[in-house]
Amino acid sequence: MRADLDLTDDPVQQRLLRKALEVFQEGARGPVLQEMAREVLSGRVGLRAATEIPAYAEAVIDQGADFRRRWESMPDTEREALAREGERQVAEERVRMRRESQS
């Protein structure tokens, strides 16, 4: 079953969301996000609908707040490096997907 990653129409962003959910599914961000990831990846619930489930929404908000605290405590140079790394990953994924579609 295909996961409904309905928060974006961009196939690259959808693939990166799927990869993040796969990390969550392994339990790296706690049992609530693990369950949410399992539900979304199995196709039982769409990602948008999952964010409307109070327990899942709270866990996502908590993770976002934790990320924001870490982001704000980083020096500008570290933030810039992370932003560049994210841009590089998106560009690599676009190339990978283009190659896959040509095969």
N, C-alpha and C positions, 0 to 999 in steps of 0.2 A: 504494500500500500504506500502511496506517495504522501509525504508530509505536506500539509497546506501551510506554506510560508507566506501568507497573504499580507504581510506588512510592506512588501515592496514588489514592484513589477520587474525590477532589474534581476536578471538571472544570476549575475555574479553575486549580488547581495544575497539572493536566496541561497546560493551555494554556501556562502560564508556563514549565513545564519544556521544552515544545516550543520556545518562543521562545529559551530559553537554549541548547538544543541547536543551534538554527539559527545562533546566534552562534558556538558551538564549531565547527560545520561549516565556517564561513568561515575557520577557522584562527586565530581570535583568541586561543586558549589553547594553541596548540601542535599539532603533528601527531598526537600520540596521541589527544588529546581530539577532534580533527577527525575522525579515523578512527572513533572510538567513536560520535560524533554521526551520522556518515554511516550506520553500521551500524544504529543505533537508528531513525533517521528513515526509512530504507529499509524497515524492518520485518524485516530479517534477524535481528535479535536484540532481545530486550526490554531495557528499561533495567535491570531487576533483574538479569537474566542478564549484562548488560554489566559491571555492578559486580563480578561474580564472576570476570571475566577479569583475571588478575594485572596485565598492563600497563595496562589501563584503570583498575583499582582504584588502582594506584600513582599514576597521573596525577591522578585525582580527589582522592586523599589529599593529594598535593602542592599542588594548587590550594586545597584546604581549609585546609592549614597556612599557605599564603601569605595567604589571606583572614583567618585568625585573627590572624596577626601584625599585619596592617594594622588590623584591628578593635581589637585591644588597644592599639595605639599612638594611636588616635584619642581626642580629648577626648570626654567624655560628651555634650556638646552635639551633636557631629558624629554620634555613634552614634545619638542620639535622632532626629536629623533623617533619617538614613538609614532607621531603623525606620519613621518616619512615612511616608516616601516609598514604602517597600515596602507598607505598609498601604494607601496611596492607590492604588498600582498594582493591588493585588488587588481593591479596591473598584471601580475603573474597569473591570477585566476582568469582574467579576461583572455590572455594568450592561451592558456590551457584549454579553455572552453572553445575558443576559435579553432584550435588544432583538433579537438575532439569532434567538432561539427564537420570538419573537412575529411575526417577518416571514414 
